[in-house]
Amino acid sequence: MADEDFWWRGRGRLATISKLEERIESTRRKMYQIYKDNPTDHRLLLISQELDQLLNQLERASNGNQLSEE
């Protein structure tokens, strides 16, 4: 039973990591497009901060630590 529990926890973690990776790529694309359109756009800082938070969450998830919103 313990092996099954571990498998399910690992599977959930992989799904979480996959979702985070998708959000990171989407946020990167959004940031790059805004930069291409206007490198001085004030939204770049906000998007960059959002991307930093997502990357920190991915790092924690990859290390097996619990996720939390910052």
Phi, psi and omega in degrees: 000322181298323178296320178296317179300316179297319180299315181294319178297317179296320179296317178296321179295319179295322178295319178296315179298317179298316178297318179298317179299320177297316180295322179296312180296319178297317180293321177299314180299316179299314180297316181295319180296317178297319179298317179299321182286321183199097184298346179256011181300130182296338180291340181300319179297316180297316180292321178298319178294320177298317179297318177302315179298317179296318179295321176296319178297318179297318178300313179297317181295321180293331178271003178082012179273158181289143179277148172210149177283137178263000000 
